[in-house]
């Protein structure tokens, strides 16, 4: 089957597993948001091919020269995300949550599109670029409302704004890691969507799920390090078309 026509028997198998499960969790990566016009950070065509992350995405770089980081990295990210909307995959996961078929989403993304689509239980390993926080008074400002006329932009108190995402050199919030591990250990099915599962600690979640007896289902255009080892099966295709077809298959079974 092609990326736009996922394998029907595999869709049936996935739908049956989800409907039988008591607890379903999704792990999502950059691939789920590419269809919304957001380029990945890593891999072919990724942002780190053109920008040195240690020079522009490390917390030390931001603290040393926030204007430079805003000018080269954050400004462009804001402009991309301002134009981005949730796609069929984001909406499918939100629908599954509303139908009590999905417990939570664990995401490596910082775009906030899961919440825009309607998902309410989202664990963000790397924070959320949809909000900026003042480094002085800690007040929050929606990224979409930030004025870029002066860089770096500042809070009303005069403090510099920084995105609420994790820079290199910063730790993943421990509460996010703990809850993700708990969900992974106790789920019956894990959907791994749009990620090669190569960046840790997020990459360890499918392993935790597998080791505790969960069915791990991959949705990716290509095979990954999980394929045939950790995942039970791969539905080959892009996230949007596959998730749309999976929802259709689930609805037909309800």
Secondary structure, 3 states (H helix, E strand, C coil): CCCCCCCHHHHHHHHHHHHHCCCEEEEECCHHHHCCCCCCCCCCCCHHHCCCHHHHCEHHHHHHCHHHHHHHHHHHHHHHHHHCCCCHHHHHHHHHHHCCCCCEEEECCCCCHHHHHCCCCEEECCEEEEEEEECCCCCEEEHHHCCCCCCCCECCCCCEEEEEECCECCCCCHHHHHHHHHHHHHCCEEEEECCCCCCCCCCHHHHHHHHCCCEEEEEECCCCCCCCCCCCEEEECCHHHHHHHHHHHHHHHC
